[in-house]
Amino acid sequence: MSFKLYRNESEPFEQFGDDDRFDIIEGGVLKIHRQDGTITYINPASWASIDDTPAPSVYGSPAHPPEEQPS
């Protein structure tokens, strides 16, 4: 799942792809594992938040919406 990294700077955000992943490790350090095998560490004072909310399409749609459930 892709995610956005918001930093404590003027840049709006940095986008990472579906094959990238992150961990928050000791001391609040952000560890980003990139698809190409590289790892980036970001000081906790340099990043503000991460948005890893999947797009609505990731959830799919139910076969029968609640109001149309068969009896």
Distance bins in CASP14 RR format, pairs under 12 A and 6 or more apart:
PFRMAT RR
TARGET T0000
AUTHOR 0000-0000-0000
RMODE 2
METHOD distances of the structure
MODEL  1
1 16 0 0 0 0 1 0 0 0 0 0 0
1 17 0 0 0 0 1 0 0 0 0 0 0
1 18 1 0 0 1 0 0 0 0 0 0 0
1 19 0 0 0 0 1 0 0 0 0 0 0
1 20 0 0 0 0 1 0 0 0 0 0 0
1 21 0 0 0 0 1 0 0 0 0 0 0
1 22 0 0 0 0 0 1 0 0 0 0 0
1 50 0 0 0 0 0 1 0 0 0 0 0
1 51 0 0 0 0 0 1 0 0 0 0 0
1 52 1 0 0 1 0 0 0 0 0 0 0
1 53 0 0 0 0 1 0 0 0 0 0 0
1 54 1 0 1 0 0 0 0 0 0 0 0
1 55 0 0 0 0 1 0 0 0 0 0 0
1 57 0 0 0 0 0 1 0 0 0 0 0
1 58 1 0 0 1 0 0 0 0 0 0 0
1 59 0 0 0 0 0 1 0 0 0 0 0
2 13 0 0 0 0 0 1 0 0 0 0 0
2 14 0 0 0 0 0 1 0 0 0 0 0
2 15 1 0 0 1 0 0 0 0 0 0 0
2 16 1 0 1 0 0 0 0 0 0 0 0
2 17 1 0 1 0 0 0 0 0 0 0 0
2 18 1 0 1 0 0 0 0 0 0 0 0
2 19 0 0 0 0 1 0 0 0 0 0 0
2 20 1 0 0 1 0 0 0 0 0 0 0
2 21 0 0 0 0 0 1 0 0 0 0 0
2 22 0 0 0 0 0 1 0 0 0 0 0
2 35 0 0 0 0 0 1 0 0 0 0 0
2 50 0 0 0 0 0 1 0 0 0 0 0
2 51 0 0 0 0 1 0 0 0 0 0 0
2 52 1 0 0 1 0 0 0 0 0 0 0
2 53 0 0 0 0 0 1 0 0 0 0 0
2 54 0 0 0 0 1 0 0 0 0 0 0
2 55 0 0 0 0 1 0 0 0 0 0 0
2 58 0 0 0 0 0 1 0 0 0 0 0
3 13 0 0 0 0 1 0 0 0 0 0 0
3 14 0 0 0 0 1 0 0 0 0 0 0
3 15 1 0 0 1 0 0 0 0 0 0 0
3 16 1 0 1 0 0 0 0 0 0 0 0
3 17 1 0 0 1 0 0 0 0 0 0 0
3 18 0 0 0 0 1 0 0 0 0 0 0
3 19 0 0 0 0 0 1 0 0 0 0 0
3 20 1 0 0 1 0 0 0 0 0 0 0
3 21 0 0 0 0 1 0 0 0 0 0 0
3 22 1 0 0 1 0 0 0 0 0 0 0
3 23 0 0 0 0 0 1 0 0 0 0 0
3 30 0 0 0 0 0 1 0 0 0 0 0
3 32 0 0 0 0 1 0 0 0 0 0 0
3 33 0 0 0 0 0 1 0 0 0 0 0
3 34 0 0 0 0 0 1 0 0 0 0 0
3 47 0 0 0 0 0 1 0 0 0 0 0
3 49 0 0 0 0 0 1 0 0 0 0 0
3 50 1 0 1 0 0 0 0 0 0 0 0
3 51 1 0 0 1 0 0 0 0 0 0 0
3 52 1 0 1 0 0 0 0 0 0 0 0
3 53 0 0 0 0 1 0 0 0 0 0 0
3 54 0 0 0 0 1 0 0 0 0 0 0
3 55 0 0 0 0 0 1 0 0 0 0 0
4 11 0 0 0 0 0 1 0 0 0 0 0
4 12 0 0 0 0 1 0 0 0 0 0 0
4 13 1 0 1 0 0 0 0 0 0 0 0
4 14 1 0 0 1 0 0 0 0 0 0 0
4 15 1 0 1 0 0 0 0 0 0 0 0
4 16 1 0 0 1 0 0 0 0 0 0 0
4 17 0 0 0 0 1 0 0 0 0 0 0
4 20 0 0 0 0 0 1 0 0 0 0 0
4 22 0 0 0 0 0 1 0 0 0 0 0
4 32 0 0 0 0 0 1 0 0 0 0 0
4 47 0 0 0 0 0 1 0 0 0 0 0
4 48 0 0 0 0 0 1 0 0 0 0 0
4 49 0 0 0 0 1 0 0 0 0 0 0
4 50 1 0 0 1 0 0 0 0 0 0 0
4 51 1 0 1 0 0 0 0 0 0 0 0
4 52 1 0 0 1 0 0 0 0 0 0 0
4 53 0 0 0 0 1 0 0 0 0 0 0
4 55 0 0 0 0 0 1 0 0 0 0 0
5 11 0 0 0 0 1 0 0 0 0 0 0
5 12 0 0 0 0 0 1 0 0 0 0 0
5 13 1 0 0 1 0 0 0 0 0 0 0
5 14 1 0 1 0 0 0 0 0 0 0 0
5 15 0 0 0 0 1 0 0 0 0 0 0
5 16 1 0 0 1 0 0 0 0 0 0 0
5 17 0 0 0 0 0 1 0 0 0 0 0
5 20 0 0 0 0 1 0 0 0 0 0 0
5 22 1 0 0 1 0 0 0 0 0 0 0
5 24 0 0 0 0 0 1 0 0 0 0 0
5 30 1 0 0 1 0 0 0 0 0 0 0
5 31 0 0 0 0 0 1 0 0 0 0 0
5 32 1 0 0 1 0 0 0 0 0 0 0
5 40 0 0 0 0 1 0 0 0 0 0 0
5 42 1 0 0 1 0 0 0 0 0 0 0
5 46 0 0 0 0 1 0 0 0 0 0 0
5 47 1 0 0 1 0 0 0 0 0 0 0
5 48 0 0 0 0 1 0 0 0 0 0 0
5 49 0 0 0 0 1 0 0 0 0 0 0
5 50 1 0 1 0 0 0 0 0 0 0 0
5 51 0 0 0 0 1 0 0 0 0 0 0
5 52 0 0 0 0 1 0 0 0 0 0 0
6 12 1 0 0 1 0 0 0 0 0 0 0
6 13 1 0 1 0 0 0 0 0 0 0 0
6 14 0 0 0 0 1 0 0 0 0 0 0
6 15 0 0 0 0 0 1 0 0 0 0 0
6 16 0 0 0 0 0 1 0 0 0 0 0
6 30 0 0 0 0 0 1 0 0 0 0 0
6 42 0 0 0 0 0 1 0 0 0 0 0
6 46 0 0 0 0 0 1 0 0 0 0 0
6 47 1 0 0 1 0 0 0 0 0 0 0
6 48 1 0 1 0 0 0 0 0 0 0 0
6 49 1 0 1 0 0 0 0 0 0 0 0
6 50 1 0 0 1 0 0 0 0 0 0 0
6 51 1 0 0 1 0 0 0 0 0 0 0
6 52 0 0 0 0 0 1 0 0 0 0 0
7 13 1 0 0 1 0 0 0 0 0 0 0
7 14 1 0 0 1 0 0 0 0 0 0 0
7 30 0 0 0 0 1 0 0 0 0 0 0
7 42 0 0 0 0 1 0 0 0 0 0 0
7 43 0 0 0 0 0 1 0 0 0 0 0
7 44 0 0 0 0 0 1 0 0 0 0 0
7 45 0 0 0 0 0 1 0 0 0 0 0
7 46 1 0 1 0 0 0 0 0 0 0 0
7 47 1 0 1 0 0 0 0 0 0 0 0
7 48 1 0 0 1 0 0 0 0 0 0 0
7 49 0 0 0 0 1 0 0 0 0 0 0
7 50 0 0 0 0 0 1 0 0 0 0 0
8 30 0 0 0 0 0 1 0 0 0 0 0
8 42 0 0 0 0 0 1 0 0 0 0 0
8 43 0 0 0 0 1 0 0 0 0 0 0
8 44 0 0 0 0 1 0 0 0 0 0 0
8 45 1 0 0 1 0 0 0 0 0 0 0
8 46 1 0 1 0 0 0 0 0 0 0 0
8 47 1 0 0 1 0 0 0 0 0 0 0
8 48 1 0 1 0 0 0 0 0 0 0 0
8 49 0 0 0 0 1 0 0 0 0 0 0
9 42 0 0 0 0 0 1 0 0 0 0 0
9 45 0 0 0 0 0 1 0 0 0 0 0
9 46 1 0 0 1 0 0 0 0 0 0 0
9 47 0 0 0 0 1 0 0 0 0 0 0
9 48 0 0 0 0 1 0 0 0 0 0 0
10 48 0 0 0 0 0 1 0 0 0 0 0
11 46 0 0 0 0 0 1 0 0 0 0 0
11 47 0 0 0 0 0 1 0 0 0 0 0
11 48 0 0 0 0 0 1 0 0 0 0 0
12 48 0 0 0 0 0 1 0 0 0 0 0
12 51 0 0 0 0 0 1 0 0 0 0 0
13 47 0 0 0 0 0 1 0 0 0 0 0
13 48 0 0 0 0 1 0 0 0 0 0 0
13 49 0 0 0 0 1 0 0 0 0 0 0
13 50 0 0 0 0 1 0 0 0 0 0 0
13 51 1 0 0 1 0 0 0 0 0 0 0
13 52 0 0 0 0 0 1 0 0 0 0 0
14 20 0 0 0 0 0 1 0 0 0 0 0
14 22 0 0 0 0 0 1 0 0 0 0 0
14 30 0 0 0 0 0 1 0 0 0 0 0
14 32 0 0 0 0 1 0 0 0 0 0 0
14 34 0 0 0 0 0 1 0 0 0 0 0
14 40 0 0 0 0 0 1 0 0 0 0 0
14 42 0 0 0 0 1 0 0 0 0 0 0
14 46 0 0 0 0 0 1 0 0 0 0 0
14 47 0 0 0 0 1 0 0 0 0 0 0
14 48 0 0 0 0 0 1 0 0 0 0 0
14 49 0 0 0 0 0 1 0 0 0 0 0
14 50 0 0 0 0 0 1 0 0 0 0 0
14 51 0 0 0 0 0 1 0 0 0 0 0
15 32 0 0 0 0 0 1 0 0 0 0 0
15 50 0 0 0 0 0 1 0 0 0 0 0
15 51 0 0 0 0 1 0 0 0 0 0 0
15 52 0 0 0 0 0 1 0 0 0 0 0
16 22 1 0 0 1 0 0 0 0 0 0 0
16 30 0 0 0 0 0 1 0 0 0 0 0
16 32 1 0 0 1 0 0 0 0 0 0 0
16 33 0 0 0 0 1 0 0 0 0 0 0
16 34 1 0 0 1 0 0 0 0 0 0 0
16 35 0 0 0 0 1 0 0 0 0 0 0
16 36 0 0 0 0 0 1 0 0 0 0 0
16 38 0 0 0 0 0 1 0 0 0 0 0
16 40 0 0 0 0 1 0 0 0 0 0 0
16 42 0 0 0 0 0 1 0 0 0 0 0
16 50 0 0 0 0 1 0 0 0 0 0 0
16 51 0 0 0 0 0 1 0 0 0 0 0
16 52 0 0 0 0 1 0 0 0 0 0 0
17 32 0 0 0 0 0 1 0 0 0 0 0
17 33 0 0 0 0 0 1 0 0 0 0 0
17 34 0 0 0 0 1 0 0 0 0 0 0
17 35 1 0 0 1 0 0 0 0 0 0 0
17 36 0 0 0 0 0 1 0 0 0 0 0
17 52 0 0 0 0 0 1 0 0 0 0 0
18 34 0 0 0 0 0 1 0 0 0 0 0
18 35 0 0 0 0 1 0 0 0 0 0 0
18 52 0 0 0 0 0 1 0 0 0 0 0
18 54 0 0 0 0 0 1 0 0 0 0 0
18 55 0 0 0 0 0 1 0 0 0 0 0
18 58 0 0 0 0 0 1 0 0 0 0 0
19 32 0 0 0 0 0 1 0 0 0 0 0
19 33 0 0 0 0 1 0 0 0 0 0 0
19 34 0 0 0 0 1 0 0 0 0 0 0
19 35 1 1 0 0 0 0 0 0 0 0 0
19 36 0 0 0 0 1 0 0 0 0 0 0
19 37 0 0 0 0 1 0 0 0 0 0 0
20 30 0 0 0 0 0 1 0 0 0 0 0
20 31 0 0 0 0 0 1 0 0 0 0 0
20 32 1 0 0 1 0 0 0 0 0 0 0
20 33 1 0 0 1 0 0 0 0 0 0 0
20 34 1 0 1 0 0 0 0 0 0 0 0
20 35 1 0 1 0 0 0 0 0 0 0 0
20 36 0 0 0 0 1 0 0 0 0 0 0
20 37 0 0 0 0 1 0 0 0 0 0 0
20 38 0 0 0 0 1 0 0 0 0 0 0
20 39 0 0 0 0 0 1 0 0 0 0 0
20 40 0 0 0 0 1 0 0 0 0 0 0
20 50 0 0 0 0 0 1 0 0 0 0 0
20 52 0 0 0 0 0 1 0 0 0 0 0
21 30 0 0 0 0 0 1 0 0 0 0 0
21 31 0 0 0 0 1 0 0 0 0 0 0
21 32 1 0 0 1 0 0 0 0 0 0 0
21 33 1 0 1 0 0 0 0 0 0 0 0
21 34 0 0 0 0 1 0 0 0 0 0 0
21 35 0 0 0 0 1 0 0 0 0 0 0
21 37 0 0 0 0 0 1 0 0 0 0 0
21 39 0 0 0 0 0 1 0 0 0 0 0
21 40 0 0 0 0 0 1 0 0 0 0 0
21 50 0 0 0 0 0 1 0 0 0 0 0
21 52 0 0 0 0 1 0 0 0 0 0 0
22 28 0 0 0 0 0 1 0 0 0 0 0
22 29 0 0 0 0 0 1 0 0 0 0 0
22 30 1 0 0 1 0 0 0 0 0 0 0
22 31 1 0 0 1 0 0 0 0 0 0 0
22 32 1 0 1 0 0 0 0 0 0 0 0
22 33 1 0 0 1 0 0 0 0 0 0 0
22 34 0 0 0 0 1 0 0 0 0 0 0
22 39 0 0 0 0 0 1 0 0 0 0 0
22 40 0 0 0 0 1 0 0 0 0 0 0
22 41 0 0 0 0 0 1 0 0 0 0 0
22 42 0 0 0 0 1 0 0 0 0 0 0
22 47 0 0 0 0 1 0 0 0 0 0 0
22 49 0 0 0 0 0 1 0 0 0 0 0
22 50 1 0 0 1 0 0 0 0 0 0 0
22 51 0 0 0 0 0 1 0 0 0 0 0
22 52 1 0 0 1 0 0 0 0 0 0 0
23 29 0 0 0 0 1 0 0 0 0 0 0
23 30 1 0 0 1 0 0 0 0 0 0 0
23 31 1 0 1 0 0 0 0 0 0 0 0
23 32 0 0 0 0 1 0 0 0 0 0 0
23 33 1 0 0 1 0 0 0 0 0 0 0
23 39 0 0 0 0 1 0 0 0 0 0 0
23 40 0 0 0 0 0 1 0 0 0 0 0
23 41 0 0 0 0 0 1 0 0 0 0 0
23 42 0 0 0 0 0 1 0 0 0 0 0
23 50 0 0 0 0 0 1 0 0 0 0 0
23 52 0 0 0 0 0 1 0 0 0 0 0
24 30 1 0 1 0 0 0 0 0 0 0 0
24 31 1 0 0 1 0 0 0 0 0 0 0
24 32 0 0 0 0 0 1 0 0 0 0 0
24 41 0 0 0 0 0 1 0 0 0 0 0
24 42 0 0 0 0 1 0 0 0 0 0 0
24 44 0 0 0 0 1 0 0 0 0 0 0
24 47 0 0 0 0 1 0 0 0 0 0 0
24 49 0 0 0 0 0 1 0 0 0 0 0
24 50 0 0 0 0 1 0 0 0 0 0 0
24 52 0 0 0 0 0 1 0 0 0 0 0
25 31 1 0 1 0 0 0 0 0 0 0 0
25 32 0 0 0 0 0 1 0 0 0 0 0
25 33 0 0 0 0 0 1 0 0 0 0 0
25 39 0 0 0 0 0 1 0 0 0 0 0
25 41 0 0 0 0 1 0 0 0 0 0 0
25 42 0 0 0 0 0 1 0 0 0 0 0
25 43 0 0 0 0 0 1 0 0 0 0 0
25 44 0 0 0 0 1 0 0 0 0 0 0
26 41 0 0 0 0 0 1 0 0 0 0 0
26 44 0 0 0 0 0 1 0 0 0 0 0
27 41 0 0 0 0 0 1 0 0 0 0 0
27 42 0 0 0 0 0 1 0 0 0 0 0
27 43 0 0 0 0 1 0 0 0 0 0 0
27 44 1 0 0 1 0 0 0 0 0 0 0
27 45 0 0 0 0 0 1 0 0 0 0 0
28 41 0 0 0 0 0 1 0 0 0 0 0
28 42 0 0 0 0 1 0 0 0 0 0 0
28 43 0 0 0 0 1 0 0 0 0 0 0
28 44 1 0 1 0 0 0 0 0 0 0 0
28 45 0 0 0 0 1 0 0 0 0 0 0
28 46 0 0 0 0 0 1 0 0 0 0 0
28 47 0 0 0 0 1 0 0 0 0 0 0
28 50 0 0 0 0 0 1 0 0 0 0 0
29 39 0 0 0 0 0 1 0 0 0 0 0
29 40 0 0 0 0 0 1 0 0 0 0 0
29 41 1 0 1 0 0 0 0 0 0 0 0
29 42 1 0 0 1 0 0 0 0 0 0 0
29 43 1 0 0 1 0 0 0 0 0 0 0
29 44 1 0 1 0 0 0 0 0 0 0 0
29 45 0 0 0 0 0 1 0 0 0 0 0
29 46 0 0 0 0 1 0 0 0 0 0 0
29 47 0 0 0 0 1 0 0 0 0 0 0
30 39 0 0 0 0 0 1 0 0 0 0 0
30 40 0 0 0 0 1 0 0 0 0 0 0
30 41 1 0 0 1 0 0 0 0 0 0 0
30 42 1 0 1 0 0 0 0 0 0 0 0
30 43 0 0 0 0 1 0 0 0 0 0 0
30 44 1 0 0 1 0 0 0 0 0 0 0
30 45 0 0 0 0 0 1 0 0 0 0 0
30 46 0 0 0 0 1 0 0 0 0 0 0
30 47 1 0 1 0 0 0 0 0 0 0 0
30 48 0 0 0 0 0 1 0 0 0 0 0
30 49 0 0 0 0 0 1 0 0 0 0 0
30 50 1 0 0 1 0 0 0 0 0 0 0
31 38 0 0 0 0 0 1 0 0 0 0 0
31 39 1 0 0 1 0 0 0 0 0 0 0
31 40 1 0 0 1 0 0 0 0 0 0 0
31 41 1 0 1 0 0 0 0 0 0 0 0
31 42 1 0 0 1 0 0 0 0 0 0 0
31 43 0 0 0 0 0 1 0 0 0 0 0
31 44 0 0 0 0 0 1 0 0 0 0 0
31 47 0 0 0 0 0 1 0 0 0 0 0
31 50 0 0 0 0 0 1 0 0 0 0 0
32 38 0 0 0 0 1 0 0 0 0 0 0
32 39 1 0 0 1 0 0 0 0 0 0 0
32 40 1 0 1 0 0 0 0 0 0 0 0
32 41 1 0 0 1 0 0 0 0 0 0 0
32 42 1 0 0 1 0 0 0 0 0 0 0
32 47 0 0 0 0 1 0 0 0 0 0 0
32 50 0 0 0 0 1 0 0 0 0 0 0
32 52 0 0 0 0 0 1 0 0 0 0 0
33 39 1 0 1 0 0 0 0 0 0 0 0
33 40 0 0 0 0 1 0 0 0 0 0 0
33 41 0 0 0 0 0 1 0 0 0 0 0
34 40 1 0 0 1 0 0 0 0 0 0 0
34 41 0 0 0 0 0 1 0 0 0 0 0
40 46 0 0 0 0 0 1 0 0 0 0 0
40 47 0 0 0 0 0 1 0 0 0 0 0
41 47 0 0 0 0 0 1 0 0 0 0 0
42 48 0 0 0 0 0 1 0 0 0 0 0
42 50 0 0 0 0 0 1 0 0 0 0 0
52 58 0 0 0 0 0 1 0 0 0 0 0
53 59 0 0 0 0 0 1 0 0 0 0 0
54 60 0 0 0 0 0 1 0 0 0 0 0
61 68 0 0 0 0 0 1 0 0 0 0 0
62 68 0 0 0 0 1 0 0 0 0 0 0
62 69 0 0 0 0 1 0 0 0 0 0 0
63 69 0 0 0 0 1 0 0 0 0 0 0
63 70 0 0 0 0 1 0 0 0 0 0 0
64 70 1 0 0 1 0 0 0 0 0 0 0
64 71 0 0 0 0 0 1 0 0 0 0 0
END
